[in-house]
Amino acid sequence: MQPVKEIQNKSNTLLLTSSISLGLYLILIFDLLAAYEIFIVLLLIPMFLISITFLILLIGKSLGYRLMPKAITTVALASVAITSVLLFGYRSGWFWGNRILNAAFIDDRSRMDLELYQNGKFIIASNWLFGEERFEGTFKISRDTIIFDKYPVVDNDFTAKEIIINRPAKKIYFRKDADGKYDTSFYYFQIDF
C-alpha cells in the first residue's frame, strides 16, 4: 500500500473511532439512554482503546514516512480531541479552581463522591453498578457546616441541605443529634478517601 494512502486510511479510521467515542460519551453525560448506561460504557471503553491504538499507529507511520494526514482530517481529529478533553475537564471540575475538599460515601451497592471548590461550586457524583448521576451547584461553609444552595441536593432527600464537618475525625456527617453532637449512627462522607 502507498504510504500516503496508508496514512490517510489510518487517520480516517482514527477520526471515525474517536467520533464514535465522543458520541458515546455525550450520550453518557447527557443521560440520553440512562436505562442502558452500562451498555454504553461497555461500548465506549473498547472504542476509546481502539482510538488510542490507531493514534499510536498513525503517529508511528507519520514519523516513519515523514508524511502528515490531510489538513482537513487533522483539523477534524484535533477538533474531536479538544472537544473530548474540554468536556471531560468541565465535568471533572478542572475549570472551577482549586478543590478544597474531597470526600466519599460508600455503601454496599453504590458510591457518592463530593468535591467542593474554592469558587463556591460543588460536584456530587453518585455511582452504582449500572451508571452514574452527577449533581452540581453552589455551597457556603459556616464554621463546621456546609450549606448547599438548593434542596434536595441530589434527586432525593438522602443528602441534607446542611451537612456537618468533623475535621479531626475526617468525616462529614449528615446531621447533629438533639444535643448538638455529631450523629455518628447515620451515614457519613469520609474526607480524602
C-alpha positions, 0 to 999 in steps of 0.5 A: 500500500502507498504510504500516503494512502496508508496514512490517510486510511489510518487517520480516517479510521482514527477520526471515525473511532474517536467520533464514535467515542465522543458520541458515546460519551455525550450520550453518557453525560447527557443521560440520553439512554440512562436505562442502558448506561452500562451498555454504553460504557461497555461500548465506549471503553473498547472504542476509546482503546481502539482510538488510542491504538490507531493514534499510536499507529498513525503517529508511528507511520507519520514519523516513519514516512515523514508524511502528515494526514490531510489538513482537513482530517487533522483539523477534524481529529484535533477538533474531536480531541479538544472537544473530548478533553474540554468536556471531560475537564468541565465535568471533572471540575478542572475549570472551577479552581482549586478543590478544597475538599474531597470526600466519599460515601460508600455503601454496599451497592453504590458510591457518592463522591463530593468535591467542593471548590474554592469558587463556591461550586460543588460536584456530587457524583453518585455511582452504582453498578449500572451508571452514574448521576452527577449533581452540581451547584453552589455551597457556603461553609459556616464554621463546621457546616456546609450549606448547599444552595438548593434542596434536595441536593441530589434527586432525593432527600438522602443528602441534607441541605446542611451537612456537618464537618468533623475535621479531626475525625475526617468525616462529614456527617449528615446531621447533629443529634438533639444535643448538638453532637455529631450523629455518628449512627447515620451515614457519613462522607469520609474526607480524602478517601 
